Amino acid sequence: MEPEKQQRIWDAVLREFAAKGYRDASTNRIVEDAGIGKGMLFYYFKNKAELFRSALVYCLDYIEEEYVRRLDFSEPDFIVRFSKAVEAKMAAYLRNPLPFTFLASFHINREAVEIAPDLYSRLQEMENKGMQALFADVDVSLFRDDVAPEHILNIIRWVMDGWSQDIIAHLEREALLDYD
């Protein structure tokens, strides 16, 4: 299949699952959005669950290739390191926002974790490794002298965790495809 058609199909799949979740997603809407016949979709994917799992793999591979592997944690200054990580993520998002939107939906709603617990574990492992790398080998001499470096790093972690939980709680009520 030509790459343009493949991308059109993936985009339709990711939009549908991100908008409707696994349970309410419709393969009829996917094929209509992609401009293909239903037989073609089911030629490549046995059923909706396999399509969903394949979409997860596609997104995880995209995030890993276009974002995670491009991260450079050699910078010892935490603020510069974090800023570069955010810039890399934004660049990958701007190249193709749908994998990020789909994974955000999957992560926030958690309704389909039972379909792909192995892939959910892969996502969690990717997140955990990224956080470990972000905080590893930071030049603590740049921190204030009157506070222990491990306390500063813990405060940064707690702020990031709390901020993430706040965003997740807020996004549970949002249509992620429309979210700016």
Accessible surface in RSA format (square Angstrom, percent):
REM  Atomic radii and reference values for relative SASA: ProtOr
REM  Chains: A
REM  Algorithm: Lee & Richards
REM  Probe-radius: 1.40
REM  Slices: 20
REM RES _ NUM      All-atoms   Total-Side   Main-Chain    Non-polar    All polar
REM                ABS   REL    ABS   REL    ABS   REL    ABS   REL    ABS   REL
RES MET A   1    81.16  42.0  12.96   8.6  68.20 162.4  25.86  22.0  55.30  73.3
RES GLU A   2    97.13  55.8  89.82  68.0   7.30  17.4  43.63  84.4  53.50  43.7
RES PRO A   3   106.81  77.8 102.88  93.8   3.93  14.3 103.59  85.5   3.23  20.0
RES GLU A   4   110.07  63.2  99.87  75.6  10.19  24.3  71.92 139.1  38.14  31.1
RES LYS A   5    44.68  21.8  44.68  27.4   0.00   0.0   7.33   6.6  37.35  39.8
RES GLN A   6    84.63  47.3  82.66  60.4   1.97   4.7  13.81  29.4  70.82  53.7
RES GLN A   7    69.20  38.7  68.20  49.8   1.00   2.4  40.14  85.4  29.05  22.0
RES ARG A   8    79.04  33.2  74.55  38.0   4.49  10.7  47.04  64.3  32.00  19.4
RES ILE A   9    12.98   7.4  12.98   9.7   0.00   0.0  12.98   9.3   0.00   0.0
RES TRP A  10    46.58  18.7  46.58  22.5   0.00   0.0  26.78  14.3  19.79  32.1
RES ASP A  11    30.50  21.4  30.50  30.4   0.00   0.0   1.53   3.6  28.97  28.9
RES ALA A  12     0.47   0.4   0.00   0.0   0.47   1.1   0.00   0.0   0.47   1.2
RES VAL A  13     0.17   0.1   0.17   0.2   0.00   0.0   0.17   0.1   0.00   0.0
RES LEU A  14     0.01   0.0   0.00   0.0   0.01   0.0   0.00   0.0   0.01   0.0
RES ARG A  15    82.52  34.6  82.10  41.9   0.42   1.0  38.60  52.8  43.92  26.6
RES GLU A  16    16.28   9.3  13.54  10.2   2.74   6.5   4.36   8.4  11.92   9.7
RES PHE A  17     2.45   1.2   0.15   0.1   2.30   6.0   0.15   0.1   2.30   6.6
RES ALA A  18     8.01   7.4   0.05   0.1   7.96  18.1   0.05   0.1   7.96  21.1
RES ALA A  19    58.45  53.7  23.17  35.8  35.28  80.2  28.78  40.5  29.67  78.6
RES LYS A  20    94.77  46.2  81.28  49.9  13.48  32.1  30.36  27.3  64.41  68.6
RES GLY A  21     9.69  11.9   0.00   N/A   9.69  11.9   7.94  21.8   1.74   3.9
RES TYR A  22    46.01  21.5  44.59  25.4   1.42   3.7  28.28  21.3  17.73  21.9
RES ARG A  23   160.33  67.3 142.71  72.7  17.62  41.9  68.04  93.0  92.28  55.9
RES ASP A  24    96.42  67.5  83.50  83.1  12.92  30.5  21.25  50.0  75.16  75.0
RES ALA A  25     8.05   7.4   0.57   0.9   7.48  17.0   0.66   0.9   7.39  19.6
RES SER A  26    25.39  21.5  20.32  27.1   5.07  11.7  17.72  37.7   7.67  10.7
RES THR A  27    16.73  11.9  13.45  13.6   3.28   7.8   3.31   4.4  13.43  20.3
RES ASN A  28    87.37  60.3  84.42  81.6   2.96   7.1  24.06  57.9  63.32  61.2
RES ARG A  29   103.15  43.3  99.79  50.9   3.36   8.0  55.62  76.0  47.53  28.8
RES ILE A  30     1.06   0.6   0.66   0.5   0.41   1.0   1.06   0.8   0.00   0.0
RES VAL A  31    15.90  10.5  15.59  14.1   0.32   0.8  15.59  13.5   0.32   0.9
RES GLU A  32   144.99  83.2 121.42  91.9  23.56  56.1  48.09  93.0  96.90  79.1
RES ASP A  33    70.53  49.4  45.44  45.2  25.08  59.3  24.64  58.0  45.89  45.8
RES ALA A  34     0.30   0.3   0.00   0.0   0.30   0.7   0.30   0.4   0.00   0.0
RES GLY A  35    58.98  72.7   0.00   N/A  58.98  72.7  34.93  95.9  24.05  53.9
RES ILE A  36    21.38  12.2   0.91   0.7  20.47  49.3  10.84   7.8  10.54  28.6
RES GLY A  37    46.23  57.0   0.00   N/A  46.23  57.0  35.95  98.6  10.28  23.0
RES LYS A  38    82.73  40.4  76.07  46.7   6.67  15.9  49.22  44.3  33.51  35.7
RES GLY A  39    57.80  71.3   0.00   N/A  57.80  71.3  44.12 121.1  13.68  30.6
RES MET A  40    62.80  32.5  52.32  34.6  10.48  25.0  58.19  49.5   4.61   6.1
RES LEU A  41     2.14   1.2   0.64   0.5   1.50   3.8   2.14   1.5   0.00   0.0
RES PHE A  42    70.51  35.3  53.56  33.2  16.95  44.1  54.46  33.0  16.05  45.9
RES TYR A  43   173.52  81.0 141.97  80.8  31.55  82.1 101.58  76.3  71.94  88.7
RES TYR A  44   106.71  49.8  82.96  47.2  23.75  61.8  63.53  47.7  43.18  53.2
RES PHE A  45    27.15  13.6  26.61  16.5   0.54   1.4  26.89  16.3   0.26   0.7
RES LYS A  46   163.60  79.8 136.84  84.0  26.77  63.7  83.90  75.5  79.70  84.9
RES ASN A  47    70.53  48.6  69.17  66.8   1.36   3.3  29.22  70.3  41.31  39.9
RES LYS A  48    49.30  24.1  46.78  28.7   2.53   6.0  31.44  28.3  17.86  19.0
RES ALA A  49    34.25  31.5  33.34  51.4   0.92   2.1  33.34  46.9   0.92   2.4
RES GLU A  50    53.27  30.6  50.33  38.1   2.94   7.0  26.87  52.0  26.39  21.5
RES LEU A  51     0.19   0.1   0.19   0.1   0.00   0.0   0.19   0.1   0.00   0.0
RES PHE A  52     6.18   3.1   6.18   3.8   0.00   0.0   6.18   3.7   0.00   0.0
RES ARG A  53    77.98  32.7  77.95  39.7   0.02   0.1  28.93  39.5  49.05  29.7
RES SER A  54    30.66  25.9  24.28  32.4   6.38  14.7  11.31  24.1  19.35  27.1
RES ALA A  55     0.00   0.0   0.00   0.0   0.00   0.0   0.00   0.0   0.00   0.0
RES LEU A  56     0.00   0.0   0.00   0.0   0.00   0.0   0.00   0.0   0.00   0.0
RES VAL A  57    56.77  37.4  56.77  51.4   0.00   0.0  56.77  49.3   0.00   0.0
RES TYR A  58    48.19  22.5  41.46  23.6   6.73  17.5  41.25  31.0   6.94   8.6
RES CYS A  59     0.00   0.0   0.00   0.0   0.00   0.0   0.00   0.0   0.00   0.0
RES LEU A  60     0.30   0.2   0.30   0.2   0.00   0.0   0.30   0.2   0.00   0.0
RES ASP A  61    67.34  47.2  63.88  63.6   3.47   8.2  28.23  66.4  39.12  39.0
RES TYR A  62    34.56  16.1  27.30  15.5   7.26  18.9  33.04  24.8   1.52   1.9
RES ILE A  63    13.38   7.6  13.38  10.0   0.00   0.0  13.38   9.6   0.00   0.0
RES GLU A  64    49.91  28.7  49.91  37.8   0.00   0.0   2.16   4.2  47.75  39.0
RES GLU A  65    83.26  47.8  82.26  62.2   1.00   2.4  33.86  65.5  49.40  40.3
RES GLU A  66    33.75  19.4  33.33  25.2   0.42   1.0   3.95   7.6  29.81  24.3
RES TYR A  67    34.55  16.1  34.55  19.7   0.00   0.0  15.04  11.3  19.51  24.0
RES VAL A  68    43.86  28.9  37.50  33.9   6.36  15.3  37.50  32.6   6.36  17.3
RES ARG A  69   161.97  68.0 128.00  65.3  33.97  80.9  51.51  70.4 110.46  66.9
RES ARG A  70   132.52  55.6 105.24  53.6  27.28  64.9  44.21  60.4  88.31  53.5
RES LEU A  71    32.18  17.9  10.47   7.5  21.71  54.6  11.50   8.1  20.68  55.6
RES ASP A  72    79.07  55.4  67.45  67.1  11.62  27.5  30.81  72.5  48.26  48.1
RES PHE A  73    53.12  26.6  37.95  23.5  15.17  39.5  39.25  23.8  13.87  39.7
RES SER A  74    91.20  77.1  59.69  79.7  31.51  72.6  54.03 115.1  37.17  52.1
RES GLU A  75    42.23  24.2  38.20  28.9   4.03   9.6   6.50  12.6  35.73  29.2
RES PRO A  76    62.51  45.6  62.18  56.7   0.33   1.2  62.51  51.6   0.00   0.0
RES ASP A  77    40.06  28.1  40.06  39.9   0.00   0.0   5.96  14.0  34.10  34.0
RES PHE A  78     9.51   4.8   7.43   4.6   2.07   5.4   7.43   4.5   2.07   5.9
RES ILE A  79   119.59  68.1 119.35  88.9   0.24   0.6 119.42  86.0   0.17   0.5
RES VAL A  80    58.23  38.3  56.42  51.1   1.81   4.4  58.23  50.6   0.00   0.0
RES ARG A  81     3.12   1.3   2.06   1.1   1.06   2.5   0.08   0.1   3.04   1.8
RES PHE A  82    64.67  32.4  64.67  40.1   0.00   0.0  64.67  39.2   0.00   0.0
RES SER A  83    47.98  40.5  43.29  57.8   4.69  10.8  25.46  54.2  22.52  31.6
RES LYS A  84    93.91  45.8  89.58  55.0   4.32  10.3  53.71  48.3  40.19  42.8
RES ALA A  85    10.98  10.1   9.44  14.6   1.54   3.5  10.33  14.5   0.65   1.7
RES VAL A  86    73.91  48.6  71.96  65.1   1.95   4.7  73.45  63.8   0.46   1.3
RES GLU A  87   116.55  66.9 108.82  82.3   7.72  18.4  45.72  88.4  70.82  57.8
RES ALA A  88    23.60  21.7  14.10  21.8   9.50  21.6  22.12  31.2   1.48   3.9
RES LYS A  89    99.11  48.4  99.11  60.8   0.00   0.0  43.19  38.9  55.93  59.6
RES MET A  90   101.04  52.3  98.84  65.4   2.20   5.2  94.98  80.8   6.06   8.0
RES ALA A  91    43.27  39.8  36.40  56.2   6.86  15.6  41.78  58.8   1.48   3.9
RES ALA A  92     0.00   0.0   0.00   0.0   0.00   0.0   0.00   0.0   0.00   0.0
RES TYR A  93    77.15  36.0  77.15  43.9   0.00   0.0  46.27  34.8  30.88  38.1
RES LEU A  94   126.81  70.6 101.78  72.8  25.03  62.9 103.41  72.6  23.41  63.0
RES ARG A  95   117.44  49.3  81.29  41.4  36.15  86.1  68.89  94.1  48.55  29.4
RES ASN A  96    22.23  15.3  20.71  20.0   1.52   3.6  10.02  24.1  12.21  11.8
RES PRO A  97    52.65  38.4  52.65  48.0   0.00   0.0  52.65  43.5   0.00   0.0
RES LEU A  98    20.61  11.5  20.50  14.7   0.11   0.3  20.50  14.4   0.11   0.3
RES PRO A  99     0.00   0.0   0.00   0.0   0.00   0.0   0.00   0.0   0.00   0.0
RES PHE A 100    25.86  12.9  20.01  12.4   5.86  15.2  21.88  13.3   3.98  11.4
RES THR A 101    15.18  10.8  11.10  11.3   4.08   9.7   5.28   7.1   9.90  15.0
RES PHE A 102     2.64   1.3   2.45   1.5   0.19   0.5   2.45   1.5   0.19   0.5
RES LEU A 103    11.96   6.7  11.32   8.1   0.64   1.6  11.61   8.2   0.35   0.9
RES ALA A 104    33.47  30.8  25.56  39.4   7.91  18.0  32.74  46.1   0.74   2.0
RES SER A 105     5.35   4.5   5.00   6.7   0.34   0.8   0.98   2.1   4.37   6.1
RES PHE A 106    10.16   5.1   1.67   1.0   8.49  22.1   9.66   5.9   0.51   1.5
RES HIS A 107    41.62  22.7  38.79  27.0   2.83   7.2  23.53  24.2  18.09  21.0
RES ILE A 108    12.73   7.2   4.92   3.7   7.82  18.8   5.40   3.9   7.33  19.9
RES ASN A 109    75.25  51.9  51.63  49.9  23.62  56.9  17.49  42.1  57.77  55.8
RES ARG A 110   128.38  53.9 117.87  60.1  10.52  25.0  38.22  52.2  90.17  54.6
RES GLU A 111    49.28  28.3  33.79  25.6  15.49  36.9  27.75  53.7  21.53  17.6
RES ALA A 112     2.40   2.2   1.73   2.7   0.67   1.5   1.85   2.6   0.55   1.5
RES VAL A 113    33.11  21.8  33.11  30.0   0.00   0.0  33.11  28.8   0.00   0.0
RES GLU A 114   129.09  74.1 101.17  76.5  27.92  66.5  68.53 132.5  60.56  49.4
RES ILE A 115    38.32  21.8  20.23  15.1  18.10  43.6  26.68  19.2  11.64  31.6
RES ALA A 116     0.00   0.0   0.00   0.0   0.00   0.0   0.00   0.0   0.00   0.0
RES PRO A 117    75.41  55.0  73.28  66.8   2.12   7.7  74.18  61.2   1.22   7.6
RES ASP A 118    78.21  54.8  63.81  63.5  14.41  34.1  48.95 115.2  29.27  29.2
RES LEU A 119    13.82   7.7  13.79   9.9   0.03   0.1  13.79   9.7   0.03   0.1
RES TYR A 120    12.80   6.0  12.80   7.3   0.00   0.0  11.85   8.9   0.95   1.2
RES SER A 121    62.63  52.9  59.07  78.8   3.57   8.2  31.15  66.3  31.48  44.1
RES ARG A 122    68.44  28.7  63.75  32.5   4.68  11.2  41.84  57.2  26.60  16.1
RES LEU A 123    13.08   7.3  13.08   9.4   0.00   0.0  13.08   9.2   0.00   0.0
RES GLN A 124    69.80  39.0  69.53  50.8   0.27   0.7  12.05  25.6  57.75  43.8
RES GLU A 125    91.04  52.3  87.50  66.2   3.53   8.4  29.31  56.7  61.73  50.4
RES MET A 126    22.15  11.5  13.94   9.2   8.20  19.5  16.25  13.8   5.90   7.8
RES GLU A 127    75.24  43.2  65.54  49.6   9.70  23.1  42.84  82.9  32.40  26.5
RES ASN A 128    88.72  61.2  86.18  83.3   2.54   6.1  17.14  41.2  71.58  69.2
RES LYS A 129   125.38  61.2 120.82  74.1   4.56  10.9  77.88  70.1  47.50  50.6
RES GLY A 130    21.43  26.4   0.00   N/A  21.43  26.4  19.02  52.2   2.41   5.4
RES MET A 131    65.14  33.7  64.03  42.4   1.11   2.6  44.69  38.0  20.45  27.1
RES GLN A 132   125.81  70.4 115.99  84.8   9.82  23.4  47.03 100.1  78.78  59.7
RES ALA A 133    32.16  29.6  24.94  38.5   7.22  16.4  30.87  43.5   1.29   3.4
RES LEU A 134    10.11   5.6  10.11   7.2   0.00   0.0  10.11   7.1   0.00   0.0
RES PHE A 135    13.30   6.7   4.04   2.5   9.26  24.1   4.39   2.7   8.91  25.5
RES ALA A 136    46.19  42.5  35.80  55.2  10.39  23.6  44.69  62.9   1.50   4.0
RES ASP A 137   131.58  92.2 103.42 102.9  28.16  66.6  37.44  88.1  94.14  93.9
RES VAL A 138    16.95  11.2   0.79   0.7  16.15  38.9   0.89   0.8  16.05  43.5
RES ASP A 139    48.93  34.3  40.54  40.3   8.40  19.9  14.83  34.9  34.10  34.0
RES VAL A 140    60.03  39.5  54.24  49.1   5.79  14.0  54.24  47.1   5.79  15.7
RES SER A 141    90.40  76.4  57.66  76.9  32.74  75.4  55.55 118.3  34.85  48.8
RES LEU A 142   104.13  58.0  70.39  50.4  33.74  84.8  74.61  52.4  29.52  79.4
RES PHE A 143    32.60  16.3  20.33  12.6  12.27  31.9  25.08  15.2   7.52  21.5
RES ARG A 144   160.81  67.5 146.44  74.7  14.37  34.2  72.37  98.9  88.44  53.6
RES ASP A 145   149.61 104.8 111.21 110.7  38.40  90.8  42.19  99.3 107.41 107.1
RES ASP A 146   107.52  75.3  67.89  67.6  39.64  93.7  51.20 120.5  56.32  56.2
RES VAL A 147    47.03  30.9  41.36  37.4   5.66  13.6  45.08  39.2   1.95   5.3
RES ALA A 148    34.41  31.6  21.91  33.8  12.50  28.4  27.98  39.4   6.43  17.0
RES PRO A 149    47.28  34.5  47.28  43.1   0.00   0.0  47.28  39.0   0.00   0.0
RES GLU A 150   103.35  59.3 100.26  75.9   3.08   7.3  51.97 100.5  51.37  41.9
RES HIS A 151   100.44  54.9  99.61  69.2   0.83   2.1  62.53  64.4  37.92  44.1
RES ILE A 152    31.32  17.8  30.83  23.0   0.49   1.2  31.30  22.5   0.02   0.1
RES LEU A 153    23.33  13.0  23.33  16.7   0.00   0.0  23.33  16.4   0.00   0.0
RES ASN A 154    46.84  32.3  46.84  45.3   0.00   0.0   0.52   1.3  46.31  44.8
RES ILE A 155    90.00  51.2  89.91  67.0   0.09   0.2  89.96  64.8   0.03   0.1
RES ILE A 156    37.91  21.6  35.78  26.7   2.12   5.1  37.86  27.3   0.05   0.1
RES ARG A 157    86.44  36.3  86.41  44.1   0.03   0.1  34.30  46.9  52.15  31.6
RES TRP A 158   161.19  64.7 152.61  73.9   8.58  20.1 129.38  69.0  31.81  51.6
RES VAL A 159    95.48  62.8  87.67  79.4   7.81  18.8  94.41  82.0   1.06   2.9
RES MET A 160    33.08  17.1  32.34  21.4   0.74   1.8  32.24  27.4   0.84   1.1
RES ASP A 161    79.60  55.8  78.31  77.9   1.29   3.0  23.30  54.8  56.29  56.1
RES GLY A 162    41.63  51.3   0.00   N/A  41.63  51.3  35.72  98.0   5.91  13.2
RES TRP A 163   155.60  62.4 148.75  72.0   6.86  16.1 130.73  69.7  24.87  40.3
RES SER A 164    47.37  40.0  45.20  60.3   2.17   5.0  20.41  43.5  26.95  37.8
RES GLN A 165   115.44  64.6 111.38  81.4   4.06   9.7  44.26  94.2  71.18  54.0
RES ASP A 166    96.61  67.7  90.89  90.5   5.72  13.5  21.15  49.8  75.45  75.3
RES ILE A 167    60.05  34.2  58.31  43.4   1.73   4.2  60.05  43.2   0.00   0.0
RES ILE A 168    38.00  21.6  38.00  28.3   0.00   0.0  38.00  27.4   0.00   0.0
RES ALA A 169    44.59  41.0  43.33  66.9   1.26   2.9  44.42  62.6   0.17   0.4
RES HIS A 170    76.11  41.6  75.15  52.2   0.95   2.4  54.66  56.3  21.45  25.0
RES LEU A 171    21.42  11.9  19.00  13.6   2.42   6.1  19.00  13.3   2.42   6.5
RES GLU A 172   100.60  57.8  73.28  55.4  27.32  65.1  17.71  34.2  82.90  67.7
RES ARG A 173   178.98  75.1 141.29  72.0  37.68  89.7  80.50 110.0  98.47  59.7
RES GLU A 174    66.95  38.4  49.58  37.5  17.38  41.4   3.90   7.5  63.05  51.5
RES ALA A 175    63.48  58.4  44.87  69.2  18.61  42.3  55.35  77.9   8.13  21.5
RES LEU A 176    23.45  13.1  13.33   9.5  10.12  25.4  13.33   9.4  10.12  27.2
RES LEU A 177    64.97  36.2  34.90  25.0  30.06  75.6  36.57  25.7  28.40  76.4
RES ASP A 178   121.49  85.1  89.95  89.5  31.54  74.6  34.67  81.6  86.82  86.6
RES TYR A 179   100.87  47.1  80.32  45.7  20.55  53.5  51.77  38.9  49.10  60.5
RES ASP A 180   171.29 120.0 117.66 117.1  53.63 126.8  57.09 134.4 114.20 113.9
END  Absolute sums over single chains surface
CHAIN  1 A    10685.6       8985.0       1700.5       6018.3       4667.3
END  Absolute sums over all chains
TOTAL         10685.6       8985.0       1700.5       6018.3       4667.3
